[in-house]
Amino acid sequence: MTNDLDYNIFKAIEQDKKLTEIYLGYKPFDWFFTKAKYSATCTEAVEFTLFDKTICGLLNIENALSFEEIGEILGFNVTDNPSQKKYKDFAEYEILKDALQSLEEFEMITTGDNSYSYCQLTDIGKEYFQKGKKFKVHTNKQFELYFDNTNNDHSIAKDNFEFLKSVNAEENSINSRINYEDEQLLKSFSENQIPEIYNVQKMNSFKDSVLIEKEHKSATLYAVFLVDAISGKYRTLVYEEYSKTTKDYFSSFLHENKVNADNLFFQILQKYGIYQNPNSNDFSYREVLIKSQKEIERIIAEDKNISEKIAKNINQLKFIEPFMFIDKLDTIIKNSENEVWLMFNKVSGLLIETLSKIIIDIKDKYLFIYLPVSVDLETELEEFKSKVSETLNSYLIIGNIDEFNVITENSNKTSIYKKEIFPLEINKKSIKYQFVKKYSNVDIKEHIDTFRRDFADEYVENISNEIDSLIAKKINSDDLSNYSIEEIKDIDFKITPFNNVTEYDLILSEIKENKIALLNAVKNAKNGKIESFIASMLEELKSLELSEERKFKTLQSKINKEKEKFKEIESGLFLELEKKFLLKEKEFELIKKRKSIIIDTNILIEEPKIIDIIGSLQNIIFSAKVIDELDGLKNRSETKEKAQEAIREIRKHQKNRNISFNTSKVDNLPDDLNKKSPDNMILSVALQYQKRNPILLTNDKGLQIKAEMLEIPAKTITELTSLLSLSKRNRTNNRKKR
């Protein structure tokens, strides 16, 4: 199996490596360098400021000028001159004084006194003025330099070694051949390492350097070897462990020093056996690798869904390097369906770490893992076993494993990954190289059945005991309604893969029966709780006044929360409650809107002057059937007077703009309502006004129920009067707000 360093190297070279390039391994080698500390007299060039240039330019022309004269030329008010209405500007005075003091500190000017009665350029000042820079000298300034002892290229040694992980080294033939006190040698590369101290262009320099101390160092680097499976030629990269990256500088060194690289490569080849007498069929993997490489290059060129397509391409590879296989194991498993069987005949810390991540990340398929016993990794295996036990979809057997097999399933086709040896040709000789080869569409059902029985023997009894205990605990709970139905349905999830293992039929059937009993108990408890809640809500809704809209919204919110809590239960339980609330919501809306009031016959008999009570602000609709019924009722002694009065009122108001007459459209009625019923005919008229805020005004309880079933509010005269009163109050409040 791969080790951690192998894996980290493979990850570092993965993007740079082609599929046709085979990673053979790494070889450590030492790189020597030295870090030296120096002290020297350093001259620092400082750029002229605008004042420096201006003042030196004036003094170069005029030879000598006073503070006041310089200030006057610059337009500064540095003295009081009342006659010319000029007064000293202290800010300008200080600026000029600071500029002259700076030039004096650099020995560029000489002055008569502290008040700068005259200022002259010194010889140094004239020299600096010509150069456009002033110079500051630092004695005994310290700095560090790095020396590349192995490659003797010191110019970029600081970049290469400053943060490189290293250890102290003894003096040897490699690091002792340099004269660390040769100042000319130091200056030959200092510009690259310490440009702030030595830079010819910027005129920074040093002299009289003294070596204070030096530290010889060595760093362990890794020569990484890739062999092109087609040409047989090898390529070398150099890996640095601390940064976990390859380094071009060191790689170039090995590329240029072929003897060193060849020697290291020869050592790598010693761990591979010779493949005797290979034939052309043994090299068939080459064509597959070439085809796969071209496909990946095509995907990258198209730049469309790269990661998704490359993942799919990896899943289709027939030959995979062992290092790539463990790196892409999670992708291979994710691309599989239902079950994955993972059998490893060798185990490593890296493999355990990889599998630990997989069992946490992948929850949608069953993972059956065989690992061999390992004395060296006993603790790690026990920890992994504990992690597996905490999952619902992973199983582990640790024992004697003879071979490497990874079995996946996709579109009802089984594939198996096996390790096999193939020839890899290098310099006309072939070494034995082990690929992971994928065999597709294989029939290994009998083997899988055997593996499944192995895991059933290991797990079924323990899992069944856990499930029995869990079911017993839940069934005896004080409130079963608190349990999730999905949770109960999944209670036997971990034992599901063994449902067809006949040896355990009895255990499995008992679990199934107990699960169904628990599921029914939970559903009944939830239904009971819902029914109780619905009854209480209906009671509250019944007592709710139309003036209590805020309370109504609170109840609505309460219902929505309860519905969410019981969303697993059939939502039909809430239908009646929701209809009632919808009707009540419409009533609250009706308060704010112009209403269409469809009047039933019994209302006109009770109150013939209902039109006056409703008023002109609402639409009033009479169905033809109501007029017809009134006509019949005027001939009955007990209703004659009321019916005649109602007819007179209707005739009196029939030309009002808010009064209308309509005939029934019984086709609008549901099929299960009698279309010849007078009440239903009146109801069909109300249905025609569904989008115009209808209210059916009736005392008929049966008609009220039918109207509400069709989501049309039904009211008595008292209820309507209350509603109209609230509407009037609402209009008054709105006018006040305006």
Secondary structure, DSSP 8 states (H G I E B T S, - for coil): ---HHHHHHHHHHTTT--TTEEEEEEEEEEEEEEEEEEEEEEEEEEE--HHHHHHHHHHHHHSEE-HHHHHHHHT---S-BGGGTB---HHHHHHHHHHHHHHHHTT-EEESSTT-S-EEE-HHHHHHHHHTEEEEEEEEEEEEEEEETTT---TTHHHHHTT---EE----TTTTSS-TT-HHHHHHHHHHH-TTT-BTTTTBEEEEEEEEEEEEEEEEEEEEEEEETTT--EEEEEEETTTTEE-HHHHHHHHH-HHHHHHHHHHHHTTS-B--S--GGGGTHHHHHHHHHHHHHHHHHHTSSHHHHHHHHHHH-SEE-HHHHHHSHHHHHHTS-SEEEEE-SS--HHHHHHHHHHHHH--SSEEEEEEE--STTHHHHHHHHHHHHT-SSEEEEEE---S-EEEEEETTEEEEEEEEEEEEEETTEEEEEEEEEEE-S---HHHHHHHHHHHHHHHHHHHHHHHHHHHHHHHT-S-GGGS-HHHHHTTTGGGGGGTT-GGGHHHHHHHHHHHHHHHHHHHHHHHHHHHHHHHHHHHHHHT--TT-HHHHHHHHHHHHHHHHHTTTS-GGGGHHHHHHHHHHHHHHHHHHS--EEEE-HHHHHH-TTHHHHH-TTSEEEEEHHHHHHHHHHTTSTTTHHHHHHHHHHHHHHTTSTTEEEE---GGGS-TTS-TT-HHHHHHHHHHTTTTS-EEEE---HHHHHHHHHTT--EE-HHHHHHHHHHHHHHHHHHHHH-
